Amino acid sequence: MFGRTQAENDDQFTRVEWGLFVGVSLIWGSSHLLIAYALEGLTPSMITLLRVGIGALTLWGIRAVQGSHIPIAPADRWHIFAISVVWVAVPFSLFPIAQQWINSAVTGLLTGATPLLAAVASVVFVKVAPRGIQVAGLITGFLGVVLISLGSAADGESQARGVALVLIATACYGVALNMAPPVQAKYGAIVTMSSVLGVATVLVAPLAVVDFAENEWRLRAVTATIALGAIGTGIAYWIMTTLVGRVGALRASFITYLIPVVSLVLGVAIRGDEVSTLALIGAPITITGAFLASRKVRGT
């Protein structure tokens, strides 16, 4: 299920790769804000179903336009299923639940732990470890994340529960980033992620059906969920899977060092989210870590 694949570029990021990097950072940094609006009318399970389902429809629509009709080989279907569970069904279900107790800024800030967890998963499953300046970037970025999240779990049991759920979801991301490259290399980003999101839609549907009557279909909540699905899920996963194929899982995971910064700015500016002083100190440190992590490893 896990396999080592050669990244297309192990040198410094090109302009295209920086464009993909920044683009998905902005989209996913906005996702937690959209979830906060969606929770004003919809249940967590319905948000998850609509997000994943609309994302799947978006990518299948793009596939239809492009004429991408590559079927998934029977031997790879279990791999697609596993990625659907770890990268989509579980974390996408946990984020809306967690945001009932913690705000969008804190949620986004906590996802900055993804690169560390991706590195651990890379060492355990793929036997590939970060080297040289990438290690410095990993340590620097994670220091920023620690500063950001130190006060988040100290404000009561509910906040602690929310933080725990986000960290579980983030751990799933770290593992999934090491699962996706072999399939992406074989089928391409759009075929891989349209298949993954299609399977995940089926997996998350039962819970949404159970509490369907509890939803209040308010316009802002529905609009936010549509944007979350089409852009924050469909398009974003297409971009992310492309980036993983170009620069490798570990370096692609460093986008989550910028996501916290985007979440922080949007949460505070638009919703008035409260964050600690440590978060303001940690945010620029995460940016520094992302920059160092993208540098070329000497001697490769």
C-alpha positions in Angstrom: 0.0 0.0 0.0 2.9 2.3 0.8 5.5 2.7 -1.9 8.5 4.9 -2.6 8.1 7.0 -5.7 10.6 9.4 -7.2 9.4 13.0 -7.1 9.6 14.8 -10.5 11.6 17.6 -8.8 13.8 17.3 -5.7 15.4 20.7 -6.4 14.1 24.1 -5.4 10.4 24.7 -6.2 9.7 26.0 -9.6 7.2 28.9 -10.2 4.5 26.3 -11.1 5.2 24.4 -7.9 5.1 27.6 -5.8 1.8 28.4 -7.5 0.3 25.0 -6.6 1.8 25.4 -3.1 0.4 28.8 -2.4 -2.9 28.0 -4.1 -3.8 25.0 -2.1 -2.6 26.8 1.1 -5.1 29.6 0.5 -7.9 27.3 -0.4 -7.4 24.9 2.6 -6.7 27.8 4.9 -10.2 29.2 4.0 -11.9 25.8 4.5 -12.1 26.0 8.3 -13.8 29.4 8.0 -16.3 27.9 5.5 -17.0 25.0 8.0 -17.7 27.6 10.7 -20.4 29.2 8.5 -21.8 25.8 7.4 -22.2 24.8 11.1 -24.7 27.7 11.4 -27.3 25.5 9.8 -26.1 22.1 9.0 -25.0 19.1 11.1 -21.3 18.0 11.0 -22.3 14.8 9.2 -24.3 16.6 6.5 -21.4 19.1 6.0 -19.1 16.2 5.4 -21.4 14.4 3.0 -22.1 17.5 0.9 -18.4 18.6 1.0 -17.2 15.2 -0.2 -20.0 14.6 -2.7 -19.8 18.0 -4.3 -16.0 17.6 -4.5 -16.4 14.2 -6.2 -19.0 15.6 -8.7 -16.6 18.5 -9.5 -13.7 16.2 -10.4 -15.8 13.7 -12.3 -17.2 16.7 -14.3 -13.6 17.8 -15.1 -12.8 14.2 -16.1 -15.8 14.1 -18.4 -14.7 17.3 -20.1 -11.1 16.1 -20.4 -12.1 12.7 -21.6 -10.2 11.0 -18.7 -11.7 7.5 -18.8 -8.9 5.6 -17.2 -10.4 2.7 -15.1 -8.8 1.8 -11.8 -7.3 -1.7 -12.0 -8.8 -4.3 -9.6 -5.5 -4.6 -7.9 -5.5 -0.9 -7.0 -9.1 -0.6 -5.8 -8.2 -1.6 -2.2 -5.6 1.2 -2.3 -8.1 3.7 -3.4 -10.5 2.6 -0.7 -7.8 2.9 2.0 -6.9 6.4 0.8 -10.6 7.3 0.9 -10.9 6.3 4.5 -7.6 7.8 5.8 -7.4 11.0 3.7 -11.1 11.9 3.4 -13.8 10.0 5.3 -12.2 10.1 8.8 -10.6 13.6 8.9 -13.5 15.3 7.0 -15.9 13.8 9.6 -13.8 15.0 12.5 -13.1 18.6 11.5 -16.8 19.8 11.7 -17.3 18.0 15.0 -14.2 19.6 16.4 -15.2 23.0 15.3 -18.3 22.8 17.5 -15.8 23.4 20.4 -12.9 25.3 18.9 -12.9 28.2 16.4 -11.8 28.1 12.8 -8.5 29.9 13.5 -7.4 27.4 16.1 -8.4 24.5 14.0 -6.4 25.8 11.1 -3.4 26.5 13.3 -3.4 22.9 14.6 -3.2 21.4 11.2 0.3 22.8 11.0 1.4 19.6 12.7 0.8 17.6 9.4 4.4 17.8 8.1 5.8 16.4 11.3 3.3 13.5 11.2 3.9 13.0 7.4 7.7 12.8 8.2 7.1 10.2 10.9 4.8 8.2 8.6 7.4 8.5 5.8 10.1 7.0 8.1 7.9 4.2 9.4 6.2 3.1 6.2 8.3 4.3 3.3 11.8 4.4 4.9 12.4 7.9 3.6 13.5 10.6 6.1 14.0 14.3 5.7 17.5 15.5 5.3 19.7 18.6 5.7 17.9 21.9 5.6 14.6 20.1 5.3 15.1 18.9 8.8 15.7 22.5 9.9 12.5 23.5 8.1 10.5 20.7 9.8 11.8 21.6 13.3 11.3 25.3 12.8 7.8 24.9 11.4 6.8 22.6 14.2 8.1 25.0 16.8 5.8 27.5 15.4 2.9 25.1 15.6 3.7 24.3 19.2 3.6 28.0 20.1 0.4 28.4 18.2 -1.4 25.6 19.9 0.0 25.8 23.5 -3.0 27.7 24.9 -5.7 26.0 22.8 -6.3 23.0 24.9 -6.0 24.8 28.3 -9.4 26.6 28.2 -11.6 23.7 29.3 -12.6 20.1 28.5 -14.6 21.0 25.4 -11.7 22.8 23.8 -9.4 19.9 24.7 -11.8 17.5 23.0 -11.8 19.6 19.9 -8.0 19.9 19.8 -7.7 16.1 20.2 -10.1 15.5 17.2 -8.2 17.9 15.0 -4.9 16.2 15.9 -6.3 12.8 15.0 -7.5 14.2 11.7 -4.1 15.7 11.1 -2.4 12.4 11.8 -4.6 10.9 9.1 -3.4 13.5 6.7 0.2 12.7 7.5 -0.3 9.0 6.8 -2.4 9.6 3.7 0.3 11.8 2.1 2.5 8.8 2.0 -0.2 6.5 0.6 -1.2 8.6 -2.4 2.0 8.9 -4.5 2.1 5.4 -6.0 -1.5 5.7 -7.2 -1.1 9.3 -8.3 2.0 8.3 -10.3 0.0 5.5 -12.1 -3.3 7.3 -12.8 -2.7 11.0 -12.5 -4.1 13.4 -9.9 -7.6 13.9 -11.3 -8.4 10.2 -11.8 -7.0 9.3 -8.4 -8.8 12.0 -6.4 -12.1 11.7 -8.3 -12.1 8.0 -7.5 -11.1 8.6 -3.8 -13.8 11.2 -3.3 -16.4 9.0 -5.0 -15.7 6.2 -2.6 -15.6 8.5 0.4 -19.0 9.9 -0.5 -20.5 6.4 0.0 -18.6 5.9 3.2 -19.8 9.1 4.9 -23.4 9.0 3.7 -25.0 6.8 6.4 -24.3 9.2 9.3 -25.8 12.2 7.3 -29.0 10.2 6.7 -29.4 9.4 10.4 -29.5 13.0 11.5 -30.9 14.5 8.3 -34.0 16.0 10.1 -31.7 18.1 12.4 -30.5 20.3 9.5 -31.6 23.9 9.0 -31.0 24.8 5.3 -30.0 28.4 5.7 -28.6 30.1 2.7 -25.2 31.1 4.1 -24.6 27.6 5.5 -25.5 25.9 2.2 -23.5 28.4 0.1 -20.4 27.9 2.3 -20.8 24.1 2.0 -21.0 24.2 -1.8 -17.8 26.3 -1.9 -16.2 24.0 0.5 -17.1 21.0 -1.7 -16.3 22.4 -5.2 -13.2 24.4 -4.4 -12.1 23.4 -0.9 -12.3 19.7 -1.7 -12.5 18.9 -5.4 -10.2 21.5 -6.8 -7.9 21.6 -3.8 -7.3 17.8 -3.7 -6.6 17.9 -7.5 -4.0 20.6 -6.9 -2.5 18.8 -3.8 -2.2 15.4 -5.5 -0.5 17.1 -8.5 1.9 18.8 -6.1 2.7 15.5 -4.3 3.6 13.9 -7.6 5.9 16.8 -8.5 7.8 17.4 -5.2 7.1 14.3 -3.1 4.8 13.7 -0.1 7.0 15.2 2.5 7.7 18.5 0.8 4.1 18.8 -0.3 3.0 18.4 3.3 4.7 21.6 4.2 1.7 23.5 2.7 0.2 23.0 6.1 2.8 25.4 7.5 1.0 28.2 5.6 -2.6 27.0 6.2 -2.4 28.1 9.8 -1.4 31.6 8.8 -4.3 31.9 6.4 -6.8 30.4 8.9 -5.5 32.8 11.6 -5.9 35.9 9.4 -9.4 35.0 8.1 -10.7 33.8 11.5 -9.7 36.9 13.3 -10.5 39.4 10.5 -13.9 38.0 9.4 -15.3 36.1 12.5 -13.5 37.8 15.3 -11.9 34.6 16.5 -9.8 34.9 19.6 -6.3 33.5 19.5 -3.4 33.7 22.0 -0.4 35.9 21.8 1.7 32.8 21.2 -0.2 32.2 18.0 0.9 35.6 16.7 4.5 34.7 17.5 4.2 31.2 16.0 2.7 32.3 12.7 5.8 33.9 11.1 7.9 31.0 12.4 5.7 28.5 10.5 6.3 30.5 7.3 10.1 30.3 7.9 9.8 26.6 8.3 7.9 26.2 5.0 10.5 28.2 3.2 13.4 26.2 4.6 11.6 22.9 3.9 11.3 23.7 0.2 15.0 24.2 -0.3 17.2 21.8 -2.2 19.0 19.1 -0.2 22.7 19.4 -0.8 24.3 16.5 -2.6 21.1 15.2 -4.3 
